[in-house]
């Protein structure tokens, strides 16, 4: 392959070189070269342009592209130099009182914007935005000033300061076009910083005051923040409040999933998790997307130590034996998965668990074989197919 590639490059050079040599001999090309030497990119491009209509079209396109590239790079460099000069002059002029009255805050804002957007000098931008906030707190776009200030702090890794300014937008400027974005960034950045508690308190107030369609999202946001902060009990309450405001089953499934993740995954509150999933099944029996939660319910009944019977053997060792009642419940929920969502990934896992319980716990080998055979029919390409065929061979002896 490398040999072929090298040969291709070699022949390309051989073919391309004569074409380049030919365009070099044209008066148009020589005029373009002279214009480039004088830094006149537009004249150079104009000189090459007529060659696009003749036999040198391919080479002319390449040369014109190279000229435009050099022109763009030159203009970018020149523009950047102009921005540096503008920033220096504006900064010096403002410092010496060269502008007063209504124009002053707008000029400071423009300077801050140059530092932030054009020069990426975030410390300087922060300095200007803070000067604007301190001296002109009623500036007409003060919400955007706080948002931009927060973005600058975020860019240099000062997340507490960033979160603080995003929180100011959320707390004081609900009408702002930057409100939603500020809220999302506050949620992401506040946790683990010195602003965590104030941000959580702010979100709690928003959730308490929210009405209608905003109530659902405000409580979800609060639950997410509390979960990230390790306040799992409060997070569970927030998700339960969110469930009171859900409108459709899709929203409900998403919130139940968050609730179960906190109850089972973080608090190890298996009883609370089972109650939540069973509530979901009763309220939304035909909802799509809940198969993983029903499967988890089966796993809780199958594996939760609190649901097992504790015995002490003759040596004094403690043994746990799975409760048959809970194993039967696990099978019921696995069956709910396979019946409602027959070809889902969760259904495949549910068949495997049902077969395992029936063969190992209940010794009901015929029922286990039926489950495994159904699994093979529905999931012929599953990674466990080979293992299940072996299990069926082993079960033939019973």
GIFENMO-V134509 format. One record per backbone hydrogen bond with DSSP energy under -1.0 kcal/mol. CO is the residue of the C=O (numbers start at 1). NH is the residue of the N-H. If there is no record, write none. Layout:
BEGIN
CO_NH ; CO_NH
END
This chain:
BEGIN
1_5 ; 2_6 ; 3_7 ; 4_8 ; 5_9 ; 6_10 ; 7_11 ; 8_12 ; 9_13 ; 10_14 ; 11_15 ; 12_16 ; 13_17 ; 16_20 ; 17_21 ; 18_22 ; 19_23 ; 20_24 ; 23_26 ; 26_30 ; 27_31 ; 28_32 ; 29_33 ; 30_34 ; 31_35 ; 32_36 ; 33_37 ; 34_38 ; 35_40 ; 36_39 ; 39_41 ; 40_44 ; 41_45 ; 42_46 ; 43_47 ; 44_48 ; 45_49 ; 48_51 ; 49_52 ; 50_53 ; 51_54 ; 54_57 ; 56_60 ; 57_61 ; 58_62 ; 59_63 ; 60_64 ; 61_65 ; 62_66 ; 63_67 ; 64_68 ; 65_69 ; 66_70 ; 67_71 ; 68_72 ; 69_73 ; 70_74 ; 71_75 ; 72_76 ; 73_77 ; 74_78 ; 75_79 ; 76_80 ; 77_81 ; 78_82 ; 79_83 ; 80_84 ; 81_85 ; 82_86 ; 83_87 ; 84_88 ; 85_89 ; 86_90 ; 87_91 ; 88_92 ; 89_93 ; 90_94 ; 91_95 ; 92_96 ; 93_98 ; 94_97 ; 101_104 ; 103_107 ; 104_108 ; 105_109 ; 106_110 ; 107_111 ; 108_112 ; 109_113 ; 110_114 ; 111_115 ; 112_116 ; 113_117 ; 114_118 ; 114_119 ; 115_121 ; 120_122 ; 121_125 ; 122_126 ; 123_127 ; 124_128 ; 125_129 ; 126_130 ; 127_131 ; 128_132 ; 129_133 ; 130_134 ; 131_135 ; 132_136 ; 136_139 ; 139_142 ; 141_145 ; 142_146 ; 143_147 ; 144_148 ; 145_149 ; 146_150 ; 147_151 ; 148_152 ; 149_153 ; 150_154 ; 151_155 ; 152_156 ; 153_158 ; 154_157 ; 157_159 ; 158_162 ; 159_163 ; 160_164 ; 161_165 ; 162_166 ; 163_167 ; 164_168 ; 165_169 ; 166_170 ; 167_171 ; 168_172 ; 169_173 ; 173_176 ; 176_179 ; 178_182 ; 179_183 ; 180_184 ; 181_185 ; 182_186 ; 183_187 ; 184_188 ; 185_189 ; 186_190 ; 190_193 ; 193_196 ; 195_199 ; 196_200 ; 197_201 ; 198_202 ; 199_203 ; 200_204 ; 201_205 ; 202_206 ; 203_207 ; 204_208 ; 205_209 ; 206_210 ; 211_214 ; 212_215 ; 214_218 ; 215_219 ; 216_220 ; 217_221 ; 218_222 ; 219_223 ; 220_224 ; 221_225 ; 222_226 ; 223_227 ; 224_228 ; 225_229 ; 226_231 ; 227_230 ; 230_232 ; 231_235 ; 232_236 ; 233_237 ; 234_238 ; 235_239 ; 236_240 ; 237_241 ; 238_242 ; 239_243 ; 242_245 ; 248_252 ; 249_253 ; 250_254 ; 251_255 ; 252_256 ; 253_257 ; 254_258 ; 255_259 ; 256_260 ; 257_261 ; 258_262 ; 259_263 ; 260_264 ; 262_267 ; 263_269 ; 268_270 ; 269_273 ; 270_274 ; 271_275 ; 272_276 ; 273_277 ; 274_278 ; 275_279 ; 276_280 ; 277_281 ; 278_282 ; 279_283 ; 280_284 ; 284_287 ; 290_294 ; 291_295 ; 292_296 ; 293_297 ; 294_298 ; 295_299 ; 296_300 ; 297_301 ; 298_302 ; 299_303 ; 300_304 ; 304_307 ; 305_308 ; 309_321 ; 311_319 ; 313_316 ; 317_313 ; 319_311 ; 321_309 ; 323_327 ; 324_328 ; 325_329 ; 326_330 ; 327_331 ; 328_332 ; 329_333 ; 330_334 ; 331_335 ; 332_336 ; 333_337 ; 334_338 ; 335_339 ; 336_340 ; 337_341 ; 341_344 ; 344_348 ; 345_349 ; 346_350 ; 347_351 ; 348_352 ; 349_353 ; 350_354 ; 351_355 ; 352_356 ; 353_357 ; 354_358 ; 355_359 ; 356_360 ; 357_361 ; 357_362 ; 358_364 ; 363_365 ; 364_368 ; 365_369 ; 366_370 ; 367_371 ; 368_372 ; 369_373 ; 370_374 ; 371_375 ; 372_376 ; 373_377 ; 374_378 ; 375_379 ; 379_382 ; 382_385 ; 384_388 ; 385_389 ; 386_390 ; 387_391 ; 388_392 ; 389_393 ; 390_394 ; 391_395 ; 394_397 ; 395_398
END
